[in-house]
Amino acid sequence: MSSMLRLAALYGVATASLVVQRVVRRLCLYLVVGLLGGIGLGFLTAAGFTALSNVLGSVSAAIIVGSAYLLTAVIALVAARSARQ
């Protein structure tokens, strides 16, 4: 009987180890994607803001860039919520 309990415990530990590895891999992937996306978004924002402020002025450029970020956040939220279901 003790060998069955020991086997069940080992199976539980192995399963938990696999789950932890999968979670860590996914978190690392999200971290890399987030960093690369953030860097690219920073350069894109700076270039877009400079171009818009040269044409429309800094106030209008700030409103347009801020609205674009807000819209992107809403789209990302909807995508994250639909991916869970």
N, C-alpha and C positions, 0 to 999 in steps of 0.2 A: 504494500500500500504506500509506503514511503517513497518508493521509486516512482510511482505514478504522480505523487505530489511534486517530487523533484523534477520530473519531466514536464509537468504543467508549468512549474515556476520557470524553468529554462525556456520553454516556449514563450511565455509571457515576456521575459527579458529580451529574447531575440526579436519579438514583434515590436516591443517598445523601442528597441535600438533602431530598427528599420524606419519606424515612424519619425524618430528624432532626426535621422539622417535625411529623410525626405523633406522635413520642415526646414532644416538648416540649408539644404541645397536650394530650396525655393526662396528662402530669405536672402541668400547670397545673390541669386539671380535678380531678385527685385532690387537689391541694393545697387548692383552694377547697372541695371537698366535705369534706375532712378538717377544715379550720378551722371551717366552719359546724357540722359534726357535733360537734366538740369543744366549741364554745361552748354549743350546745344541751344536750349531755350534762353539761356543768358545772352549768348551771342546774337541770337535771332531778335531778342527783345531790344538789345542795344542798337542793332542796325535798323530795326523797324521804327523805334522811337526817334532816332536821329533823322531818318528820312521823313517821317510824318511831321516832326517839329520844324523841319526846314520848309515844308510846304504849308502846313496848317497852323503852326504855333505850338508852343509847349503844352498849353492847357488842353487843347483838342487832342493832341497826341497822347497825353496821359489818360484821358477818358477812353480813347480807342484801345490803347494797350491794356488798360485795366479791365475793360469790358471783354476783351479777348481772353484774358486770364480767367475771368469769372465764367465765361461760356465754356472754356476748356475744362474747368473744375467740375461744372455741372455734367458735362458729357462723360468725364471720367467717373463720376459718382454713379451715373446711370449704368455705365458699362460694368462697373464693379458690382453693383447690385444685381444686374441681370446675369452675371457670370456665376453668382452664388446659387441661383435657382436653377 
